[in-house]
Amino acid sequence: MRHLIDPLDFSSEEISALLDLADRICDDPAAYQEVAVHKKLATLFYEPSTRTRLSFEAAMLNLGGHVLGFPSENVSSASKGESVADTIRVVSCYADIVAMRHPKEGAPLRASRYSRIPVINAGDGGHQHPTQTLTDLMTIRRRMGRLENLTIGLCGDLKFGRTVHSLIKTMARRPGIRFVLISPEELRVPDYIIKDVLEANNIPYEETRSLEEAMPQLDILYMTRVQRERFFNEEDYVRLKNSYILTRDKMADAKPTMAVLHPLPRVNEIALDVDDDPRAAYFEQVQNGVYVRMALIMTLLGLKDPKAAKEGN
């Protein structure tokens, strides 16, 4: 039995195979609509979510499976004091696979140690978000045709952004990757990412405060919102929330082939007039997230790929 807690739980080769499966699903979703019949996904979301929770639910339903779970801590037994360990023991009796989001870093990892079914980390605090990373990789690969030899700009909240941390860790294993880290000083990438991931692996990077100066060199621009829920005081949030706003005028300096990604939700960090630019890939990301999660559920449950079976014949 395998879990997905950290994006590095899968090798680069395994990620490529999973993305290949997601591509096959994307090309012919009808072929997969009965793959997970009689299987059940439990969505344990101790923290509010729209896209990730609905994406997991859509993925399981698209595979012909069923969904159960709770959308927030307040409507679970956690409000009565039940531990994560006890919750996962109980849910293991009801479901075949679990997707868990939790505000505390390490909670999905703890759950996996007590679970009798696969656990997927759907986001733990400001730590990791591996399924968003898989979604990002699928979008980048479909847009650029590769996951190597790219200059990736990460802009906004790089301190608390778990999607940023997961993407850096995963892409750092690919050859020819260079990062441009764009943020105010207070929201720069944590030192452990700089030292343990980038510098330890000799990954070229630069830190800058200017989005405009970085734009011409980027193949990918990954925008993030400044996350109000991660701040301890409102004053700091208000001061930093409008640090970077991507507009149509700023897009004029970017490469014609650049892709703009965003894990969503956005607040005002991408102007609405950018949505019509063909380089805007963030709503495409949302759709890709369903295909990736379908592929992940199939992989962790060991479900047969009907397209691969036909190709084998």
C-alpha positions as CSV (number, residue, x, y, z in Angstrom):
1,M,0.0,0.0,0.0
2,R,1.3,3.4,-0.9
3,H,0.4,7.0,0.2
4,L,1.1,10.4,-1.4
5,I,2.1,12.7,1.4
6,D,5.1,14.5,-0.1
7,P,5.6,15.2,-3.8
8,L,8.9,13.2,-3.6
9,D,7.1,10.1,-2.6
10,F,6.9,9.3,-6.3
11,S,10.0,9.1,-8.5
12,S,10.4,11.2,-11.6
13,E,9.7,8.1,-13.7
14,E,6.5,7.3,-11.7
15,I,5.3,10.9,-12.0
16,S,5.8,10.7,-15.8
17,A,3.8,7.5,-15.9
18,L,1.1,9.1,-13.9
19,L,1.0,12.1,-16.2
20,D,0.8,9.8,-19.2
21,L,-2.2,8.1,-17.6
22,A,-3.8,11.6,-16.9
23,D,-3.2,12.5,-20.6
24,R,-5.0,9.3,-21.7
25,I,-7.9,10.1,-19.4
26,C,-8.0,13.7,-20.8
27,D,-8.1,12.4,-24.4
28,D,-10.9,9.8,-23.7
29,P,-12.6,10.4,-20.3
30,A,-15.6,8.2,-21.2
31,A,-13.3,5.1,-21.3
32,Y,-12.7,5.5,-17.6
33,Q,-16.2,6.1,-16.3
34,E,-16.5,2.6,-14.7
35,V,-13.0,2.0,-13.5
36,A,-13.7,2.6,-9.8
37,V,-17.2,1.1,-9.5
38,H,-17.9,0.1,-5.9
39,K,-14.8,2.0,-4.7
40,K,-15.3,4.8,-2.1
41,L,-13.2,8.0,-1.5
42,A,-13.3,9.7,1.8
43,T,-12.6,13.4,1.7
44,L,-11.5,14.6,5.2
45,F,-11.2,18.3,5.0
46,Y,-10.3,20.0,8.3
47,E,-9.7,23.2,6.5
48,P,-12.1,25.0,4.0
49,S,-11.6,24.2,0.3
50,T,-13.5,24.5,-2.9
51,R,-11.3,23.5,-5.8
52,T,-9.3,20.7,-4.2
53,R,-12.2,19.0,-2.5
54,L,-14.6,19.3,-5.5
55,S,-11.8,18.2,-7.8
56,F,-11.2,15.0,-5.8
57,E,-15.0,14.3,-5.6
58,A,-15.4,14.9,-9.4
59,A,-12.4,12.6,-10.1
60,M,-13.9,9.8,-8.1
61,L,-17.4,10.2,-9.5
62,N,-15.9,10.4,-13.0
63,L,-14.3,7.0,-12.4
64,G,-17.7,5.6,-11.3
65,G,-16.9,5.5,-7.6
66,H,-18.5,7.1,-4.6
67,V,-17.6,9.9,-2.2
68,L,-18.1,10.4,1.6
69,G,-16.5,12.7,4.1
70,F,-16.8,16.1,5.7
71,P,-16.0,19.6,4.4
72,S,-14.7,21.2,7.6
73,E,-13.5,20.4,11.1
74,N,-16.7,21.8,12.6
75,V,-18.9,19.1,11.2
76,S,-16.5,16.2,12.1
77,S,-15.8,14.5,15.4
78,A,-12.6,16.5,15.6
79,S,-14.8,19.2,17.1
80,K,-15.4,16.8,20.0
81,G,-11.7,16.2,20.4
82,E,-11.2,13.1,18.3
83,S,-7.6,12.6,17.2
84,V,-6.4,12.3,13.6
85,A,-5.2,8.8,14.4
86,D,-8.6,7.7,15.6
87,T,-10.4,9.3,12.8
88,I,-8.3,7.6,10.1
89,R,-8.8,4.2,11.9
90,V,-12.5,4.6,11.7
91,V,-12.6,5.9,8.2
92,S,-10.5,3.0,7.1
93,C,-13.5,0.8,7.9
94,Y,-15.7,2.8,5.5
95,A,-13.7,3.8,2.5
96,D,-11.0,2.5,0.1
97,I,-8.9,5.7,-0.2
98,V,-8.6,9.0,1.7
99,A,-7.9,12.6,0.7
100,M,-7.0,14.7,3.7
101,R,-6.5,18.5,4.1
102,H,-5.4,19.7,7.5
103,P,-4.2,23.1,8.8
104,K,-1.4,21.4,10.8
105,E,1.8,20.4,9.0
106,G,2.4,16.7,9.2
107,A,-1.2,15.6,10.0
108,P,-1.7,13.6,6.7
109,L,1.7,11.9,7.4
110,R,0.5,10.9,10.9
111,A,-2.8,9.7,9.5
112,S,-0.9,7.5,7.0
113,R,0.8,5.7,9.9
114,Y,-2.5,4.5,11.3
115,S,-4.4,4.0,8.1
116,R,-5.3,0.7,6.4
117,I,-6.1,2.4,3.1
118,P,-4.0,4.9,0.9
119,V,-3.9,8.5,2.2
120,I,-3.5,11.4,-0.1
121,N,-2.2,14.7,1.3
122,A,-4.6,17.4,0.0
123,G,-2.6,20.2,1.7
124,D,-1.2,20.4,5.2
125,G,-0.8,24.0,6.5
126,G,1.9,25.9,4.7
127,H,3.9,22.7,4.1
128,Q,3.0,20.6,1.0
129,H,0.3,20.2,-1.6
130,P,1.5,17.3,-3.8
131,T,-1.7,16.9,-5.9
132,Q,-1.6,20.5,-6.9
133,T,2.0,19.9,-8.0
134,L,0.9,17.0,-10.2
135,T,-1.7,19.3,-11.7
136,D,0.9,22.0,-12.3
137,L,3.2,19.5,-13.9
138,M,0.5,18.2,-16.2
139,T,-0.3,21.8,-17.3
140,I,3.3,22.7,-17.8
141,R,4.0,19.6,-19.9
142,R,0.9,20.0,-22.0
143,R,1.7,23.7,-22.6
144,M,5.5,23.4,-23.1
145,G,5.9,19.9,-24.3
146,R,8.5,19.1,-21.6
147,L,9.4,19.4,-17.9
148,E,13.0,20.1,-18.5
149,N,15.1,23.1,-19.5
150,L,12.7,25.7,-18.2
151,T,13.0,29.1,-16.3
152,I,10.2,29.2,-13.8
153,G,9.2,32.4,-12.0
154,L,7.3,32.0,-8.7
155,C,5.6,35.2,-7.6
156,G,3.9,36.4,-4.5
157,D,3.6,34.5,-1.2
158,L,6.6,32.2,-1.4
159,K,6.9,31.8,2.4
160,F,3.5,30.3,3.2
161,G,2.6,29.0,-0.2
162,R,2.6,25.2,0.1
163,T,2.0,24.9,-3.7
164,V,5.3,26.8,-4.3
165,H,7.2,24.6,-1.9
166,S,5.9,21.4,-3.5
167,L,6.6,22.6,-7.0
168,I,10.2,23.7,-6.2
169,K,11.0,20.3,-4.6
170,T,9.6,18.4,-7.5
171,M,10.9,20.4,-10.4
172,A,14.4,20.5,-8.8
173,R,14.8,16.9,-9.8
174,R,14.4,17.8,-13.5
175,P,17.5,18.8,-15.6
176,G,17.9,22.3,-16.8
177,I,15.5,24.0,-14.4
178,R,16.2,27.5,-13.1
179,F,14.0,29.4,-10.7
180,V,13.3,33.1,-10.3
181,L,11.8,33.9,-6.9
182,I,9.8,37.1,-6.9
183,S,8.5,38.3,-3.5
184,P,8.7,41.0,-0.8
185,E,11.4,40.3,1.8
186,E,8.8,39.2,4.4
187,L,7.3,36.5,2.1
188,R,10.5,35.1,0.5
189,V,11.0,31.3,0.2
190,P,11.9,29.7,3.5
191,D,15.6,29.1,4.2
192,Y,15.2,25.4,4.3
193,I,14.0,25.4,0.7
194,I,16.9,27.5,-0.4
195,K,19.5,25.5,1.5
196,D,18.2,22.0,1.4
197,V,16.6,21.9,-2.0
198,L,18.1,24.6,-4.3
199,E,21.6,25.0,-3.0
200,A,22.1,21.4,-2.0
201,N,21.2,20.3,-5.5
202,N,23.1,23.1,-7.3
203,I,19.8,24.4,-8.8
204,P,20.4,27.9,-10.3
205,Y,18.0,30.6,-8.8
206,E,17.8,34.3,-8.2
207,E,15.7,36.3,-5.8
208,T,14.2,39.6,-6.9
209,R,11.6,42.1,-5.8
210,S,10.6,43.1,-9.4
211,L,8.1,41.2,-11.5
212,E,8.6,43.5,-14.4
213,E,12.4,42.8,-14.6
214,A,11.8,39.1,-14.4
215,M,9.1,38.8,-17.0
216,P,11.2,38.6,-20.3
217,Q,13.2,35.6,-19.2
218,L,10.4,33.3,-17.9
219,D,8.9,30.2,-19.6
220,I,6.5,29.8,-16.7
221,L,5.1,32.4,-14.4
222,Y,3.5,30.9,-11.3
223,M,1.4,33.5,-9.5
224,T,0.1,33.1,-5.9
225,R,-2.1,35.1,-3.7
226,V,-1.0,36.6,-0.4
227,Q,-2.9,34.3,2.0
228,R,-4.8,36.2,4.7
229,E,-5.3,33.0,6.7
230,R,-1.6,32.5,7.3
231,F,-1.0,35.9,8.9
232,F,-0.9,36.5,12.6
233,N,-2.0,40.1,12.3
234,E,-4.2,42.0,9.9
235,E,-1.8,44.9,9.6
236,D,0.9,42.8,7.9
237,Y,-1.6,41.2,5.5
238,V,-3.0,44.6,4.4
239,R,0.5,46.0,3.9
240,L,1.6,43.1,1.7
241,K,-1.6,41.9,-0.1
242,N,-1.1,44.0,-3.2
243,S,2.6,43.5,-3.6
244,Y,2.3,42.0,-7.1
245,I,-0.6,42.4,-9.6
246,L,-0.2,40.9,-13.1
247,T,-1.8,43.0,-15.7
248,R,-2.1,43.0,-19.5
249,D,0.5,45.7,-19.8
250,K,3.0,43.6,-17.8
251,M,2.2,40.6,-20.0
252,A,3.5,42.6,-23.0
253,D,7.1,42.0,-21.8
254,A,6.7,38.2,-21.6
255,K,7.6,35.6,-24.2
256,P,4.8,34.6,-26.6
257,T,5.0,31.1,-25.4
258,M,5.1,31.8,-21.7
259,A,2.3,30.1,-19.6
260,V,0.8,31.8,-16.5
261,L,-0.3,29.4,-13.8
262,H,-2.1,30.0,-10.5
263,P,-3.3,27.4,-7.9
264,L,-6.4,29.6,-7.3
265,P,-8.3,31.1,-5.7
266,R,-7.1,34.5,-6.9
267,V,-8.0,37.7,-5.2
268,N,-6.6,40.6,-7.2
269,E,-3.1,39.4,-8.1
270,I,-4.1,38.6,-11.7
271,A,-6.2,41.3,-13.4
272,L,-9.3,40.1,-15.2
273,D,-8.1,41.4,-18.5
274,V,-5.3,38.7,-18.4
275,D,-7.9,36.0,-18.6
276,D,-8.3,36.5,-22.4
277,D,-4.6,36.2,-23.0
278,P,-3.8,32.8,-24.6
279,R,-0.9,32.5,-22.2
280,A,-3.3,32.3,-19.2
281,A,-3.4,28.6,-18.2
282,Y,-4.9,28.8,-14.7
283,F,-8.5,27.6,-15.6
284,E,-6.9,24.9,-17.8
285,Q,-5.1,23.9,-14.6
286,V,-8.4,23.4,-12.8
287,Q,-9.6,20.9,-15.5
288,N,-6.2,19.1,-15.5
289,G,-6.5,18.7,-11.7
290,V,-9.5,16.4,-12.2
291,Y,-7.6,14.2,-14.7
292,V,-4.5,14.0,-12.5
293,R,-6.5,13.1,-9.4
294,M,-8.4,10.4,-11.5
295,A,-5.0,9.0,-12.5
296,L,-3.7,9.2,-8.9
297,I,-6.7,7.4,-7.5
298,M,-6.3,4.6,-10.1
299,T,-2.6,4.3,-9.4
300,L,-2.9,4.1,-5.6
301,L,-5.8,1.6,-5.8
302,G,-4.1,-0.4,-8.5
303,L,-7.0,-0.1,-10.9
304,K,-6.7,-1.4,-14.4
305,D,-6.2,1.1,-17.2
306,P,-8.7,0.2,-20.0
307,K,-6.8,2.2,-22.6
308,A,-3.5,0.5,-21.8
309,A,-5.2,-2.9,-21.9
310,K,-6.5,-2.2,-25.4
311,E,-3.2,-0.9,-26.6
312,G,-1.6,-4.2,-25.2
313,N,-3.9,-6.2,-27.4
